[in-house]
Amino acid sequence: MILLKVTYIEKGRQAISIDEFYYRGYESQLRDSRGTGVRRLARQMILEKKIISRNLILSENGDKLECLTIFKDRKSLEEYLNHELVEYSRNLWANRPWIKTKEIFELTDYKILS
């Protein structure tokens, strides 16, 4: 399994929801009123069992968003990263004034507790 951890920090954003963090002030740049489509892609990949888990965490008074996605394998991660919607999103946000970090970890021991 592979963990993709992407962190966005935008000081002063003070968003009260994930949608507001992503889209407030950028609505006119979107080609779809429902966002970039990346979360719908992740949902589809969850249904296909290519993504095991995905969590989005808004913290630091709405200035920080962490996206933690666990992929079944490296092939699934690469499919996601190379998907046209992810590329569209990357290009859309290229000049955004946030600090973005991306980390990829190989998971050796992961259990889902029920």
N, C-alpha and C positions, 0 to 999 in steps of 0.2 A: 504494500500500500504506500501511497505517496501523499504527503500533506503539502498543499500550496497555501502559504500564508501571505496575504497581501494586506499591507497597512497603509492607510491614507491619513495624513494629518494636515488639517487646514486651520491654522490659528484664527480665532475670531468667527468661525463658521457658526457655532452655537445652534446646530440643527437639532430639532426635536424628534426627527424620524430619519430612517435610512434614506427614504425617498427625498426628503428635504436636503440631506447632506449631499446626495448626488446631484439633484436637479435644480434646486432653487437658484434662480438667476440664469439658468442655462436652458430653459424650456424651449426657446426659439431655435436652438441648435439641434434639437432632437428630430429625427424623421418619424418617430412614432410617439404619440402622447403617453404611452405606457412605459417609456424609458428606452434603454438601449437594446433590450432583449436578452441580456446576459443572464439574468436570473431565470427567465423562462427556459433558456438553454440548459442551465444547471438543473432545473426541475426535470426536463426531459431526460437528461443524463442520469438523474437519480432513478427515474422510472425504468431506464435501461440497465440499471445496476452498474453503471460506469463510475458514478459518484456514490460513495457510501454515506457521506455526511457533509453538510454545508451549514455554517453558522456565520451570521453577520452580526457584529457587536459594535454598537455606537457607544462611545464613552468620552470622558474628559469634557463634559458639558457640551457634547455635540461637535467637538473639534477633531475627533479621532474615530475612524471606522476600520475595523479589522474584519477581513474575510478569510475564514478558515475552511478549506475544502479538502476532503479526503477522497482521493481517487483510488479505484480498484487496482490500477497498475499504471505504469509509465505511459503505455499506449493511450489510455483514456485521458491522462493529463495532456499529452501532446495533441490529441484530437480537440480537446477543449481550447488549449492555447492557440491553436492554428485555425480555429473556427472563424468564419467571416464576421460573426457578431462580436466576438472578442476583439478582433482586429478593428472593426468599426468603432468600438468603445475606446480602444487604445488611441486611435487617431482623434476621436472627438475630444478626449480629455488631455491630449498631448501638451497643450499650453496652459493647463489649469495650474493655479498657484498653490499646489499642495505638495507635500513631501510624500513620495510613494516608495515603499520598499516591498520587494518580493523575495520570499524565501521558499525553498523547496527542500523538504526533508523526506528521506526514506524512513518509513515506520517499521520497526522490527517487532513491536509488541503493542497491539491495539485491541481493546475489547469494548464491545458495546454492552453497557450495563442496562438491564431492564428493570 
